[in-house]
Amino acid sequence: MRRWPPRCPRCWPVFRAEPHDTARHLAQYTSLDAELGFVGDHRDVMAVLREAIAGMAAAVPGAGVEVPGEIPEIHFAEAQELVARLSDEDPRGEPDLAPAHERLLSDWALREHGSEFLFVTGYPMAKRPFYTHPDPVRPGYSHSFDLLFRGLELVTGGQRLHRHADYVAALAARGESAEPYRDYLAVFAHGMPPHGGFALGLERWTARLLGLPNVRQATLFPRDLHRLTP
């Protein structure tokens, strides 16, 4: 398998627009982003993410986290089938997994594969941004993934579109004009290699490493719907 170092790793604050008020959300959090060029598909991105996670876990030996050499994975459609079979809920047809479903899938991965990590791949295109690369084999699904860790979505990533015409078509399919994205799309008109990336929420990672029940406990100055200062 081909391997590349992250093309553009960066760590910066992210500001959430949606009015979330849960134990897993902050209005401002720190995101560790990585972009990779010349990928074959989303699995090359997953492989680099696995190495990054393993390196961070090894730097915190007291956390007792073991990253398997190959993190188990399950397609989104099969994950919904599994949830329907193992619970009294039937999420089939829904565009995303509920937090309870993530916990159930994580328990299944630990029980069946001995792994605290689980890749869920192939999320529906309807749930992912327009720039996500579709799965040519399974229409309606994408070359994207989430990494679950101890019952919680930790990382989102995937392969992105790289052809200008595909971007224009993707925007049109969603009823959006390409004009507001003109500057963003310009670079793709001149050529762009197949690429992808991922984003890891550092507060969620820290909270899960320490076994904390609320992401605010892993944040020095948490920002949410109810707290702006200090």
C-alpha positions as CSV (number, residue, x, y, z in Angstrom):
1,M,0.0,0.0,0.0
2,R,1.2,3.5,-0.8
3,R,1.8,5.8,2.1
4,W,2.2,9.6,2.3
5,P,2.8,12.0,5.1
6,P,-0.1,14.4,5.6
7,R,0.2,17.1,3.0
8,C,-1.1,19.9,5.3
9,P,-1.5,19.0,9.0
10,R,-2.9,21.8,11.1
11,C,-4.6,22.4,14.4
12,W,-7.0,25.3,14.8
13,P,-10.1,26.5,16.5
14,V,-13.5,25.6,14.9
15,F,-16.7,27.4,15.7
16,R,-19.9,25.4,15.6
17,A,-22.9,27.1,14.0
18,E,-25.6,24.6,15.1
19,P,-27.1,25.1,18.6
20,H,-25.9,21.8,20.1
21,D,-26.2,21.4,23.8
22,T,-24.9,17.9,24.7
23,A,-22.0,16.2,26.6
24,R,-20.1,15.7,23.3
25,H,-20.5,19.2,21.7
26,L,-18.8,22.5,22.2
27,A,-19.5,25.8,20.4
28,Q,-15.7,26.2,20.0
29,Y,-13.4,23.3,19.8
30,T,-9.9,22.4,18.5
31,S,-9.7,20.4,15.3
32,L,-6.6,18.5,14.1
33,D,-6.9,18.4,10.3
34,A,-4.8,16.5,7.8
35,E,-5.0,16.6,4.0
36,L,-3.4,14.0,1.7
37,G,-2.7,14.1,-2.0
38,F,-2.5,11.4,-4.6
39,V,-4.7,8.9,-2.7
40,G,-6.3,5.9,-4.3
41,D,-9.5,6.3,-2.3
42,H,-10.7,6.9,1.2
43,R,-9.0,3.8,2.5
44,D,-5.6,5.5,2.0
45,V,-6.8,8.3,4.3
46,M,-8.0,5.7,6.8
47,A,-4.6,4.1,6.8
48,V,-2.8,7.4,7.6
49,L,-5.3,8.2,10.3
50,R,-4.7,4.8,11.9
51,E,-1.0,5.6,12.1
52,A,-1.6,9.1,13.5
53,I,-3.9,7.7,16.2
54,A,-1.5,4.9,17.1
55,G,1.3,7.5,17.4
56,M,-0.7,9.7,19.7
57,A,-1.9,6.7,21.8
58,A,1.7,5.5,22.2
59,A,2.7,8.9,23.6
60,V,0.2,8.5,26.4
61,P,1.0,5.0,27.7
62,G,-1.0,5.5,30.9
63,A,-4.2,5.8,29.0
64,G,-4.2,2.1,28.2
65,V,-5.2,2.5,24.6
66,E,-4.3,-0.2,22.1
67,V,-4.7,0.6,18.5
68,P,-5.0,-2.6,16.4
69,G,-2.8,-3.1,13.4
70,E,-5.9,-3.1,11.3
71,I,-8.9,-1.2,12.7
72,P,-12.2,-3.2,11.9
73,E,-14.6,-1.5,9.6
74,I,-18.3,-1.8,8.7
75,H,-20.2,-0.1,5.9
76,F,-22.9,2.3,7.0
77,A,-25.7,0.2,5.4
78,E,-24.5,-2.9,7.2
79,A,-24.1,-0.9,10.4
80,Q,-27.8,0.0,10.3
81,E,-28.7,-3.6,9.7
82,L,-26.6,-4.6,12.7
83,V,-28.3,-2.0,14.9
84,A,-31.7,-3.2,13.8
85,R,-30.8,-6.8,14.6
86,L,-29.2,-6.1,18.0
87,S,-31.7,-3.5,19.4
88,D,-35.3,-2.7,19.4
89,E,-34.7,0.2,17.0
90,D,-34.7,0.2,13.2
91,P,-32.6,3.0,11.8
92,R,-32.5,1.8,8.2
93,G,-33.2,4.7,5.9
94,E,-31.9,7.3,8.3
95,P,-29.0,9.4,6.9
96,D,-26.8,9.2,10.0
97,L,-26.2,7.2,13.2
98,A,-27.6,8.3,16.5
99,P,-25.2,8.5,19.6
100,A,-26.9,5.3,21.0
101,H,-26.1,3.5,17.7
102,E,-22.5,4.5,17.9
103,R,-22.3,3.1,21.4
104,L,-23.9,-0.1,20.3
105,L,-21.6,-0.5,17.3
106,S,-18.5,0.2,19.5
107,D,-19.7,-2.5,22.0
108,W,-20.0,-4.9,19.1
109,A,-16.5,-4.1,17.8
110,L,-15.0,-4.6,21.2
111,R,-16.9,-7.9,21.7
112,E,-16.4,-9.3,18.2
113,H,-13.0,-7.8,17.2
114,G,-11.4,-6.9,20.5
115,S,-11.1,-3.3,19.3
116,E,-12.0,0.0,21.0
117,F,-11.9,1.6,17.5
118,L,-14.3,1.0,14.6
119,F,-14.4,2.6,11.1
120,V,-17.9,3.1,9.8
121,T,-17.6,3.8,6.0
122,G,-19.8,4.8,3.2
123,Y,-22.1,7.4,4.8
124,P,-25.0,8.5,2.5
125,M,-24.1,11.3,0.1
126,A,-27.2,13.2,1.4
127,K,-25.5,13.6,4.8
128,R,-22.0,14.5,3.6
129,P,-20.8,17.8,2.0
130,F,-21.1,18.3,-1.7
131,Y,-17.3,17.9,-2.2
132,T,-17.3,14.3,-0.9
133,H,-16.4,11.7,-3.5
134,P,-19.4,9.3,-4.2
135,D,-19.0,5.6,-4.2
136,P,-19.1,4.5,-7.9
137,V,-20.1,0.9,-6.9
138,R,-22.9,1.8,-4.4
139,P,-24.8,4.9,-5.7
140,G,-26.1,7.1,-2.9
141,Y,-23.2,6.3,-0.6
142,S,-19.9,8.0,-0.3
143,H,-16.1,7.4,0.0
144,S,-16.3,8.8,3.5
145,F,-15.9,7.5,7.1
146,D,-16.2,8.1,10.7
147,L,-13.9,6.6,13.3
148,L,-15.7,5.6,16.5
149,F,-13.7,5.3,19.8
150,R,-15.2,4.0,23.0
151,G,-18.7,4.7,21.8
152,L,-18.2,8.1,20.3
153,E,-17.6,9.6,16.9
154,L,-14.0,10.8,17.1
155,V,-12.9,11.5,13.5
156,T,-14.7,12.3,10.2
157,G,-12.9,12.0,6.9
158,G,-12.9,10.7,3.4
159,Q,-12.0,11.2,-0.2
160,R,-12.9,14.4,-2.0
161,L,-13.8,15.3,-5.5
162,H,-10.9,16.5,-7.6
163,R,-12.4,17.2,-11.1
164,H,-13.9,20.6,-11.8
165,A,-16.8,19.2,-13.8
166,D,-17.7,16.9,-10.9
167,Y,-17.9,19.8,-8.5
168,V,-20.2,21.7,-10.8
169,A,-22.4,18.7,-11.2
170,A,-22.5,18.0,-7.5
171,L,-23.6,21.6,-6.8
172,A,-26.2,21.4,-9.5
173,A,-27.6,18.1,-8.1
174,R,-28.1,19.9,-4.8
175,G,-29.8,22.9,-6.4
176,E,-26.9,25.3,-5.8
177,S,-25.2,27.7,-8.1
178,A,-21.5,27.3,-8.7
179,E,-21.1,31.1,-8.7
180,P,-20.7,31.6,-4.9
181,Y,-17.9,28.9,-5.0
182,R,-16.1,30.4,-8.0
183,D,-12.9,31.1,-6.3
184,Y,-12.9,27.8,-4.5
185,L,-13.5,25.9,-7.7
186,A,-11.0,27.8,-9.8
187,V,-8.0,25.7,-8.6
188,F,-9.7,22.5,-9.7
189,A,-10.0,23.9,-13.3
190,H,-6.2,23.8,-13.5
191,G,-5.8,20.2,-12.2
192,M,-5.9,18.6,-8.8
193,P,-4.8,15.1,-7.8
194,P,-7.1,12.7,-6.1
195,H,-7.1,13.7,-2.4
196,G,-8.8,13.4,0.9
197,G,-8.4,14.2,4.6
198,F,-9.7,13.9,8.1
199,A,-10.5,16.0,11.1
200,L,-10.1,14.9,14.7
201,G,-11.7,16.7,17.7
202,L,-8.9,17.1,20.3
203,E,-11.3,17.6,23.2
204,R,-13.3,14.5,22.4
205,W,-10.0,12.5,22.0
206,T,-8.8,13.8,25.4
207,A,-12.1,13.1,27.1
208,R,-12.2,9.6,25.9
209,L,-8.6,8.9,26.8
210,L,-9.2,10.1,30.3
211,G,-12.6,8.4,30.6
212,L,-14.4,11.7,31.2
213,P,-18.2,11.8,30.8
214,N,-18.4,15.3,29.4
215,V,-16.2,17.0,26.8
216,R,-16.2,20.2,28.8
217,Q,-14.1,18.5,31.4
218,A,-11.3,18.2,28.8
219,T,-11.5,21.9,27.9
220,L,-9.7,24.6,29.8
221,F,-12.3,27.3,28.9
222,P,-15.3,25.5,27.4
223,R,-17.5,27.6,25.1
224,D,-21.1,26.4,24.6
225,L,-24.6,27.8,24.5
226,H,-24.4,28.9,28.1
227,R,-20.8,30.0,28.6
228,L,-18.8,32.6,26.8
229,T,-16.5,34.0,29.6
230,P,-14.0,33.6,31.1
